[in-house]
């Protein structure tokens, strides 16, 4: 199995796990902890999707792209369009949210930092094996 195939399989499994964790937290918990954990996991999911599309992406670049996307979606909520779409579609509500909340931006950054750290840690054995091989 090639490195890119392996990376994509791991990214796919990680995306599904991250999605399940986010939905699970929202189903089991309420309040700010669930909301902000969901925000961080949202950005982590975007990070993993970036890796799925671009397997060679550096952790900081994937985290930056995920943070940029998450913040753009949050700012898009200021237009009111995501709120209107959320009324008609659960998928739109999950992807775009509904209302702007400034603290979400901080939690997106937390998710980006944590996902970059996990991505960096996950790459180390692979990079070492390639250098030795």
Chimera marker file (.cmm) of the C-alpha trace (Angstrom):
<marker_set name="trace">
<marker id="1" x="0.000" y="0.000" z="0.000" r="1" g="1" b="0" radius="0.5"/>
<marker id="2" x="1.402" y="3.373" z="-0.984" r="1" g="1" b="0" radius="0.5"/>
<marker id="3" x="1.968" y="6.212" z="1.437" r="1" g="1" b="0" radius="0.5"/>
<marker id="4" x="-0.792" y="8.355" z="-0.100" r="1" g="1" b="0" radius="0.5"/>
<marker id="5" x="-3.318" y="5.515" z="0.010" r="1" g="1" b="0" radius="0.5"/>
<marker id="6" x="-2.421" y="4.808" z="3.637" r="1" g="1" b="0" radius="0.5"/>
<marker id="7" x="-2.654" y="8.497" z="4.522" r="1" g="1" b="0" radius="0.5"/>
<marker id="8" x="-6.046" y="8.803" z="2.855" r="1" g="1" b="0" radius="0.5"/>
<marker id="9" x="-7.387" y="5.690" z="4.592" r="1" g="1" b="0" radius="0.5"/>
<marker id="10" x="-6.240" y="7.000" z="7.966" r="1" g="1" b="0" radius="0.5"/>
<marker id="11" x="-7.698" y="10.435" z="7.165" r="1" g="1" b="0" radius="0.5"/>
<marker id="12" x="-11.023" y="8.863" z="6.184" r="1" g="1" b="0" radius="0.5"/>
<marker id="13" x="-11.197" y="6.848" z="9.398" r="1" g="1" b="0" radius="0.5"/>
<marker id="14" x="-10.195" y="9.908" z="11.407" r="1" g="1" b="0" radius="0.5"/>
<marker id="15" x="-12.837" y="12.040" z="9.690" r="1" g="1" b="0" radius="0.5"/>
<marker id="16" x="-15.544" y="9.517" z="10.540" r="1" g="1" b="0" radius="0.5"/>
<marker id="17" x="-14.306" y="9.293" z="14.141" r="1" g="1" b="0" radius="0.5"/>
<marker id="18" x="-14.186" y="13.069" z="14.485" r="1" g="1" b="0" radius="0.5"/>
<marker id="19" x="-17.671" y="13.430" z="13.048" r="1" g="1" b="0" radius="0.5"/>
<marker id="20" x="-18.983" y="10.752" z="15.403" r="1" g="1" b="0" radius="0.5"/>
<marker id="21" x="-17.285" y="12.435" z="18.380" r="1" g="1" b="0" radius="0.5"/>
<marker id="22" x="-18.788" y="15.813" z="17.495" r="1" g="1" b="0" radius="0.5"/>
<marker id="23" x="-22.297" y="14.477" z="17.001" r="1" g="1" b="0" radius="0.5"/>
<marker id="24" x="-21.957" y="12.268" z="20.079" r="1" g="1" b="0" radius="0.5"/>
<marker id="25" x="-20.914" y="15.150" z="22.305" r="1" g="1" b="0" radius="0.5"/>
<marker id="26" x="-23.858" y="17.208" z="21.080" r="1" g="1" b="0" radius="0.5"/>
<marker id="27" x="-26.243" y="14.289" z="21.683" r="1" g="1" b="0" radius="0.5"/>
<marker id="28" x="-25.023" y="13.496" z="25.190" r="1" g="1" b="0" radius="0.5"/>
<marker id="29" x="-24.021" y="16.889" z="26.583" r="1" g="1" b="0" radius="0.5"/>
<marker id="30" x="-25.626" y="20.311" z="26.608" r="1" g="1" b="0" radius="0.5"/>
<marker id="31" x="-24.472" y="23.835" z="27.248" r="1" g="1" b="0" radius="0.5"/>
<marker id="32" x="-21.242" y="25.609" z="26.516" r="1" g="1" b="0" radius="0.5"/>
<marker id="33" x="-18.964" y="22.589" z="26.917" r="1" g="1" b="0" radius="0.5"/>
<marker id="34" x="-20.792" y="20.678" z="24.193" r="1" g="1" b="0" radius="0.5"/>
<marker id="35" x="-21.005" y="23.722" z="21.936" r="1" g="1" b="0" radius="0.5"/>
<marker id="36" x="-17.362" y="24.688" z="22.157" r="1" g="1" b="0" radius="0.5"/>
<marker id="37" x="-16.112" y="21.101" z="21.952" r="1" g="1" b="0" radius="0.5"/>
<marker id="38" x="-18.195" y="20.849" z="18.788" r="1" g="1" b="0" radius="0.5"/>
<marker id="39" x="-16.567" y="24.006" z="17.426" r="1" g="1" b="0" radius="0.5"/>
<marker id="40" x="-13.065" y="22.640" z="18.030" r="1" g="1" b="0" radius="0.5"/>
<marker id="41" x="-14.008" y="19.293" z="16.484" r="1" g="1" b="0" radius="0.5"/>
<marker id="42" x="-15.553" y="21.078" z="13.478" r="1" g="1" b="0" radius="0.5"/>
<marker id="43" x="-12.192" y="22.654" z="12.704" r="1" g="1" b="0" radius="0.5"/>
<marker id="44" x="-10.389" y="19.368" z="13.373" r="1" g="1" b="0" radius="0.5"/>
<marker id="45" x="-12.739" y="17.674" z="10.881" r="1" g="1" b="0" radius="0.5"/>
<marker id="46" x="-11.955" y="20.289" z="8.234" r="1" g="1" b="0" radius="0.5"/>
<marker id="47" x="-8.238" y="19.712" z="8.922" r="1" g="1" b="0" radius="0.5"/>
<marker id="48" x="-8.669" y="15.981" z="8.323" r="1" g="1" b="0" radius="0.5"/>
<marker id="49" x="-10.634" y="16.623" z="5.118" r="1" g="1" b="0" radius="0.5"/>
<marker id="50" x="-7.768" y="18.813" z="3.875" r="1" g="1" b="0" radius="0.5"/>
<marker id="51" x="-5.385" y="15.903" z="4.529" r="1" g="1" b="0" radius="0.5"/>
<marker id="52" x="-7.759" y="13.561" z="2.693" r="1" g="1" b="0" radius="0.5"/>
<marker id="53" x="-7.626" y="15.775" z="-0.404" r="1" g="1" b="0" radius="0.5"/>
<marker id="54" x="-3.924" y="16.733" z="-0.127" r="1" g="1" b="0" radius="0.5"/>
<marker id="55" x="-2.088" y="13.899" z="1.656" r="1" g="1" b="0" radius="0.5"/>
<marker id="56" x="1.306" y="15.660" z="1.603" r="1" g="1" b="0" radius="0.5"/>
<marker id="57" x="0.015" y="18.825" z="3.249" r="1" g="1" b="0" radius="0.5"/>
<marker id="58" x="2.022" y="20.030" z="6.224" r="1" g="1" b="0" radius="0.5"/>
<marker id="59" x="0.207" y="20.035" z="9.554" r="1" g="1" b="0" radius="0.5"/>
<marker id="60" x="0.437" y="23.811" z="9.925" r="1" g="1" b="0" radius="0.5"/>
<marker id="61" x="-0.885" y="24.391" z="6.407" r="1" g="1" b="0" radius="0.5"/>
<marker id="62" x="-3.827" y="22.026" z="6.958" r="1" g="1" b="0" radius="0.5"/>
<marker id="63" x="-4.565" y="23.662" z="10.314" r="1" g="1" b="0" radius="0.5"/>
<marker id="64" x="-4.375" y="27.122" z="8.744" r="1" g="1" b="0" radius="0.5"/>
<marker id="65" x="-6.742" y="26.126" z="5.957" r="1" g="1" b="0" radius="0.5"/>
<marker id="66" x="-9.151" y="24.553" z="8.463" r="1" g="1" b="0" radius="0.5"/>
<marker id="67" x="-9.057" y="27.629" z="10.690" r="1" g="1" b="0" radius="0.5"/>
<marker id="68" x="-9.566" y="29.944" z="7.723" r="1" g="1" b="0" radius="0.5"/>
<marker id="69" x="-12.534" y="27.926" z="6.479" r="1" g="1" b="0" radius="0.5"/>
<marker id="70" x="-14.108" y="27.728" z="9.943" r="1" g="1" b="0" radius="0.5"/>
<marker id="71" x="-13.738" y="31.465" z="10.512" r="1" g="1" b="0" radius="0.5"/>
<marker id="72" x="-15.116" y="32.209" z="7.041" r="1" g="1" b="0" radius="0.5"/>
<marker id="73" x="-18.200" y="30.102" z="7.765" r="1" g="1" b="0" radius="0.5"/>
<marker id="74" x="-18.657" y="31.867" z="11.120" r="1" g="1" b="0" radius="0.5"/>
<marker id="75" x="-18.391" y="35.287" z="9.495" r="1" g="1" b="0" radius="0.5"/>
<marker id="76" x="-20.779" y="34.164" z="6.736" r="1" g="1" b="0" radius="0.5"/>
<marker id="77" x="-23.369" y="33.715" z="9.480" r="1" g="1" b="0" radius="0.5"/>
<marker id="78" x="-23.430" y="37.512" z="9.843" r="1" g="1" b="0" radius="0.5"/>
<marker id="79" x="-25.245" y="37.657" z="6.492" r="1" g="1" b="0" radius="0.5"/>
<marker id="80" x="-28.216" y="35.689" z="7.814" r="1" g="1" b="0" radius="0.5"/>
<marker id="81" x="-28.121" y="33.283" z="4.873" r="1" g="1" b="0" radius="0.5"/>
<marker id="82" x="-26.923" y="30.270" z="6.920" r="1" g="1" b="0" radius="0.5"/>
<marker id="83" x="-29.699" y="30.922" z="9.438" r="1" g="1" b="0" radius="0.5"/>
<marker id="84" x="-32.307" y="30.823" z="6.680" r="1" g="1" b="0" radius="0.5"/>
<marker id="85" x="-30.828" y="27.651" z="5.195" r="1" g="1" b="0" radius="0.5"/>
<marker id="86" x="-30.621" y="26.019" z="8.643" r="1" g="1" b="0" radius="0.5"/>
<marker id="87" x="-34.396" y="26.313" z="9.033" r="1" g="1" b="0" radius="0.5"/>
<marker id="88" x="-34.884" y="24.143" z="5.944" r="1" g="1" b="0" radius="0.5"/>
<marker id="89" x="-31.968" y="21.726" z="6.159" r="1" g="1" b="0" radius="0.5"/>
<marker id="90" x="-30.270" y="19.838" z="8.980" r="1" g="1" b="0" radius="0.5"/>
<marker id="91" x="-27.187" y="19.413" z="6.777" r="1" g="1" b="0" radius="0.5"/>
<marker id="92" x="-26.954" y="23.181" z="6.254" r="1" g="1" b="0" radius="0.5"/>
<marker id="93" x="-27.326" y="23.717" z="9.997" r="1" g="1" b="0" radius="0.5"/>
<marker id="94" x="-24.526" y="21.246" z="10.754" r="1" g="1" b="0" radius="0.5"/>
<marker id="95" x="-22.152" y="22.614" z="8.111" r="1" g="1" b="0" radius="0.5"/>
<marker id="96" x="-22.947" y="26.339" z="8.190" r="1" g="1" b="0" radius="0.5"/>
<marker id="97" x="-24.437" y="26.880" z="11.634" r="1" g="1" b="0" radius="0.5"/>
<marker id="98" x="-27.117" y="29.481" z="12.077" r="1" g="1" b="0" radius="0.5"/>
<marker id="99" x="-26.010" y="32.527" z="14.081" r="1" g="1" b="0" radius="0.5"/>
<marker id="100" x="-22.721" y="34.331" z="14.621" r="1" g="1" b="0" radius="0.5"/>
<marker id="101" x="-21.048" y="33.802" z="17.993" r="1" g="1" b="0" radius="0.5"/>
<marker id="102" x="-17.658" y="35.498" z="18.461" r="1" g="1" b="0" radius="0.5"/>
<marker id="103" x="-16.294" y="32.990" z="21.032" r="1" g="1" b="0" radius="0.5"/>
<marker id="104" x="-16.602" y="30.293" z="18.367" r="1" g="1" b="0" radius="0.5"/>
<marker id="105" x="-13.598" y="31.867" z="16.640" r="1" g="1" b="0" radius="0.5"/>
<marker id="106" x="-11.419" y="31.113" z="19.676" r="1" g="1" b="0" radius="0.5"/>
<marker id="107" x="-12.584" y="27.497" z="19.807" r="1" g="1" b="0" radius="0.5"/>
<marker id="108" x="-11.890" y="27.081" z="16.095" r="1" g="1" b="0" radius="0.5"/>
<marker id="109" x="-8.312" y="28.171" z="16.836" r="1" g="1" b="0" radius="0.5"/>
<marker id="110" x="-8.122" y="25.616" z="19.664" r="1" g="1" b="0" radius="0.5"/>
<marker id="111" x="-9.275" y="22.912" z="17.255" r="1" g="1" b="0" radius="0.5"/>
<marker id="112" x="-6.726" y="24.013" z="14.648" r="1" g="1" b="0" radius="0.5"/>
<marker id="113" x="-3.833" y="23.929" z="17.132" r="1" g="1" b="0" radius="0.5"/>
<marker id="114" x="-4.830" y="20.546" z="18.548" r="1" g="1" b="0" radius="0.5"/>
<marker id="115" x="-5.344" y="19.008" z="15.115" r="1" g="1" b="0" radius="0.5"/>
<marker id="116" x="-1.949" y="20.317" z="13.963" r="1" g="1" b="0" radius="0.5"/>
<marker id="117" x="-0.306" y="18.761" z="17.028" r="1" g="1" b="0" radius="0.5"/>
<marker id="118" x="-2.005" y="15.399" z="16.440" r="1" g="1" b="0" radius="0.5"/>
<marker id="119" x="-1.157" y="15.508" z="12.719" r="1" g="1" b="0" radius="0.5"/>
<marker id="120" x="2.489" y="16.298" z="13.508" r="1" g="1" b="0" radius="0.5"/>
<marker id="121" x="2.699" y="13.477" z="16.036" r="1" g="1" b="0" radius="0.5"/>
<marker id="122" x="1.059" y="11.035" z="13.620" r="1" g="1" b="0" radius="0.5"/>
<marker id="123" x="3.560" y="11.864" z="10.858" r="1" g="1" b="0" radius="0.5"/>
<marker id="124" x="6.723" y="11.228" z="12.862" r="1" g="1" b="0" radius="0.5"/>
<marker id="125" x="6.819" y="7.424" z="12.613" r="1" g="1" b="0" radius="0.5"/>
<marker id="126" x="6.036" y="7.567" z="8.887" r="1" g="1" b="0" radius="0.5"/>
<marker id="127" x="8.771" y="10.125" z="8.178" r="1" g="1" b="0" radius="0.5"/>
<marker id="128" x="11.290" y="8.132" z="10.235" r="1" g="1" b="0" radius="0.5"/>
<marker id="129" x="10.386" y="4.901" z="8.409" r="1" g="1" b="0" radius="0.5"/>
<marker id="130" x="10.777" y="6.587" z="5.006" r="1" g="1" b="0" radius="0.5"/>
<marker id="131" x="14.205" y="7.969" z="5.935" r="1" g="1" b="0" radius="0.5"/>
<marker id="132" x="15.385" y="4.575" z="7.193" r="1" g="1" b="0" radius="0.5"/>
<marker id="133" x="13.949" y="2.685" z="4.224" r="1" g="1" b="0" radius="0.5"/>
<link id1="1" id2="2" r="1" g="1" b="0" radius="0.2"/>
<link id1="2" id2="3" r="1" g="1" b="0" radius="0.2"/>
<link id1="3" id2="4" r="1" g="1" b="0" radius="0.2"/>
<link id1="4" id2="5" r="1" g="1" b="0" radius="0.2"/>
<link id1="5" id2="6" r="1" g="1" b="0" radius="0.2"/>
<link id1="6" id2="7" r="1" g="1" b="0" radius="0.2"/>
<link id1="7" id2="8" r="1" g="1" b="0" radius="0.2"/>
<link id1="8" id2="9" r="1" g="1" b="0" radius="0.2"/>
<link id1="9" id2="10" r="1" g="1" b="0" radius="0.2"/>
<link id1="10" id2="11" r="1" g="1" b="0" radius="0.2"/>
<link id1="11" id2="12" r="1" g="1" b="0" radius="0.2"/>
<link id1="12" id2="13" r="1" g="1" b="0" radius="0.2"/>
<link id1="13" id2="14" r="1" g="1" b="0" radius="0.2"/>
<link id1="14" id2="15" r="1" g="1" b="0" radius="0.2"/>
<link id1="15" id2="16" r="1" g="1" b="0" radius="0.2"/>
<link id1="16" id2="17" r="1" g="1" b="0" radius="0.2"/>
<link id1="17" id2="18" r="1" g="1" b="0" radius="0.2"/>
<link id1="18" id2="19" r="1" g="1" b="0" radius="0.2"/>
<link id1="19" id2="20" r="1" g="1" b="0" radius="0.2"/>
<link id1="20" id2="21" r="1" g="1" b="0" radius="0.2"/>
<link id1="21" id2="22" r="1" g="1" b="0" radius="0.2"/>
<link id1="22" id2="23" r="1" g="1" b="0" radius="0.2"/>
<link id1="23" id2="24" r="1" g="1" b="0" radius="0.2"/>
<link id1="24" id2="25" r="1" g="1" b="0" radius="0.2"/>
<link id1="25" id2="26" r="1" g="1" b="0" radius="0.2"/>
<link id1="26" id2="27" r="1" g="1" b="0" radius="0.2"/>
<link id1="27" id2="28" r="1" g="1" b="0" radius="0.2"/>
<link id1="28" id2="29" r="1" g="1" b="0" radius="0.2"/>
<link id1="29" id2="30" r="1" g="1" b="0" radius="0.2"/>
<link id1="30" id2="31" r="1" g="1" b="0" radius="0.2"/>
<link id1="31" id2="32" r="1" g="1" b="0" radius="0.2"/>
<link id1="32" id2="33" r="1" g="1" b="0" radius="0.2"/>
<link id1="33" id2="34" r="1" g="1" b="0" radius="0.2"/>
<link id1="34" id2="35" r="1" g="1" b="0" radius="0.2"/>
<link id1="35" id2="36" r="1" g="1" b="0" radius="0.2"/>
<link id1="36" id2="37" r="1" g="1" b="0" radius="0.2"/>
<link id1="37" id2="38" r="1" g="1" b="0" radius="0.2"/>
<link id1="38" id2="39" r="1" g="1" b="0" radius="0.2"/>
<link id1="39" id2="40" r="1" g="1" b="0" radius="0.2"/>
<link id1="40" id2="41" r="1" g="1" b="0" radius="0.2"/>
<link id1="41" id2="42" r="1" g="1" b="0" radius="0.2"/>
<link id1="42" id2="43" r="1" g="1" b="0" radius="0.2"/>
<link id1="43" id2="44" r="1" g="1" b="0" radius="0.2"/>
<link id1="44" id2="45" r="1" g="1" b="0" radius="0.2"/>
<link id1="45" id2="46" r="1" g="1" b="0" radius="0.2"/>
<link id1="46" id2="47" r="1" g="1" b="0" radius="0.2"/>
<link id1="47" id2="48" r="1" g="1" b="0" radius="0.2"/>
<link id1="48" id2="49" r="1" g="1" b="0" radius="0.2"/>
<link id1="49" id2="50" r="1" g="1" b="0" radius="0.2"/>
<link id1="50" id2="51" r="1" g="1" b="0" radius="0.2"/>
<link id1="51" id2="52" r="1" g="1" b="0" radius="0.2"/>
<link id1="52" id2="53" r="1" g="1" b="0" radius="0.2"/>
<link id1="53" id2="54" r="1" g="1" b="0" radius="0.2"/>
<link id1="54" id2="55" r="1" g="1" b="0" radius="0.2"/>
<link id1="55" id2="56" r="1" g="1" b="0" radius="0.2"/>
<link id1="56" id2="57" r="1" g="1" b="0" radius="0.2"/>
<link id1="57" id2="58" r="1" g="1" b="0" radius="0.2"/>
<link id1="58" id2="59" r="1" g="1" b="0" radius="0.2"/>
<link id1="59" id2="60" r="1" g="1" b="0" radius="0.2"/>
<link id1="60" id2="61" r="1" g="1" b="0" radius="0.2"/>
<link id1="61" id2="62" r="1" g="1" b="0" radius="0.2"/>
<link id1="62" id2="63" r="1" g="1" b="0" radius="0.2"/>
<link id1="63" id2="64" r="1" g="1" b="0" radius="0.2"/>
<link id1="64" id2="65" r="1" g="1" b="0" radius="0.2"/>
<link id1="65" id2="66" r="1" g="1" b="0" radius="0.2"/>
<link id1="66" id2="67" r="1" g="1" b="0" radius="0.2"/>
<link id1="67" id2="68" r="1" g="1" b="0" radius="0.2"/>
<link id1="68" id2="69" r="1" g="1" b="0" radius="0.2"/>
<link id1="69" id2="70" r="1" g="1" b="0" radius="0.2"/>
<link id1="70" id2="71" r="1" g="1" b="0" radius="0.2"/>
<link id1="71" id2="72" r="1" g="1" b="0" radius="0.2"/>
<link id1="72" id2="73" r="1" g="1" b="0" radius="0.2"/>
<link id1="73" id2="74" r="1" g="1" b="0" radius="0.2"/>
<link id1="74" id2="75" r="1" g="1" b="0" radius="0.2"/>
<link id1="75" id2="76" r="1" g="1" b="0" radius="0.2"/>
<link id1="76" id2="77" r="1" g="1" b="0" radius="0.2"/>
<link id1="77" id2="78" r="1" g="1" b="0" radius="0.2"/>
<link id1="78" id2="79" r="1" g="1" b="0" radius="0.2"/>
<link id1="79" id2="80" r="1" g="1" b="0" radius="0.2"/>
<link id1="80" id2="81" r="1" g="1" b="0" radius="0.2"/>
<link id1="81" id2="82" r="1" g="1" b="0" radius="0.2"/>
<link id1="82" id2="83" r="1" g="1" b="0" radius="0.2"/>
<link id1="83" id2="84" r="1" g="1" b="0" radius="0.2"/>
<link id1="84" id2="85" r="1" g="1" b="0" radius="0.2"/>
<link id1="85" id2="86" r="1" g="1" b="0" radius="0.2"/>
<link id1="86" id2="87" r="1" g="1" b="0" radius="0.2"/>
<link id1="87" id2="88" r="1" g="1" b="0" radius="0.2"/>
<link id1="88" id2="89" r="1" g="1" b="0" radius="0.2"/>
<link id1="89" id2="90" r="1" g="1" b="0" radius="0.2"/>
<link id1="90" id2="91" r="1" g="1" b="0" radius="0.2"/>
<link id1="91" id2="92" r="1" g="1" b="0" radius="0.2"/>
<link id1="92" id2="93" r="1" g="1" b="0" radius="0.2"/>
<link id1="93" id2="94" r="1" g="1" b="0" radius="0.2"/>
<link id1="94" id2="95" r="1" g="1" b="0" radius="0.2"/>
<link id1="95" id2="96" r="1" g="1" b="0" radius="0.2"/>
<link id1="96" id2="97" r="1" g="1" b="0" radius="0.2"/>
<link id1="97" id2="98" r="1" g="1" b="0" radius="0.2"/>
<link id1="98" id2="99" r="1" g="1" b="0" radius="0.2"/>
<link id1="99" id2="100" r="1" g="1" b="0" radius="0.2"/>
<link id1="100" id2="101" r="1" g="1" b="0" radius="0.2"/>
<link id1="101" id2="102" r="1" g="1" b="0" radius="0.2"/>
<link id1="102" id2="103" r="1" g="1" b="0" radius="0.2"/>
<link id1="103" id2="104" r="1" g="1" b="0" radius="0.2"/>
<link id1="104" id2="105" r="1" g="1" b="0" radius="0.2"/>
<link id1="105" id2="106" r="1" g="1" b="0" radius="0.2"/>
<link id1="106" id2="107" r="1" g="1" b="0" radius="0.2"/>
<link id1="107" id2="108" r="1" g="1" b="0" radius="0.2"/>
<link id1="108" id2="109" r="1" g="1" b="0" radius="0.2"/>
<link id1="109" id2="110" r="1" g="1" b="0" radius="0.2"/>
<link id1="110" id2="111" r="1" g="1" b="0" radius="0.2"/>
<link id1="111" id2="112" r="1" g="1" b="0" radius="0.2"/>
<link id1="112" id2="113" r="1" g="1" b="0" radius="0.2"/>
<link id1="113" id2="114" r="1" g="1" b="0" radius="0.2"/>
<link id1="114" id2="115" r="1" g="1" b="0" radius="0.2"/>
<link id1="115" id2="116" r="1" g="1" b="0" radius="0.2"/>
<link id1="116" id2="117" r="1" g="1" b="0" radius="0.2"/>
<link id1="117" id2="118" r="1" g="1" b="0" radius="0.2"/>
<link id1="118" id2="119" r="1" g="1" b="0" radius="0.2"/>
<link id1="119" id2="120" r="1" g="1" b="0" radius="0.2"/>
<link id1="120" id2="121" r="1" g="1" b="0" radius="0.2"/>
<link id1="121" id2="122" r="1" g="1" b="0" radius="0.2"/>
<link id1="122" id2="123" r="1" g="1" b="0" radius="0.2"/>
<link id1="123" id2="124" r="1" g="1" b="0" radius="0.2"/>
<link id1="124" id2="125" r="1" g="1" b="0" radius="0.2"/>
<link id1="125" id2="126" r="1" g="1" b="0" radius="0.2"/>
<link id1="126" id2="127" r="1" g="1" b="0" radius="0.2"/>
<link id1="127" id2="128" r="1" g="1" b="0" radius="0.2"/>
<link id1="128" id2="129" r="1" g="1" b="0" radius="0.2"/>
<link id1="129" id2="130" r="1" g="1" b="0" radius="0.2"/>
<link id1="130" id2="131" r="1" g="1" b="0" radius="0.2"/>
<link id1="131" id2="132" r="1" g="1" b="0" radius="0.2"/>
<link id1="132" id2="133" r="1" g="1" b="0" radius="0.2"/>
</marker_set>
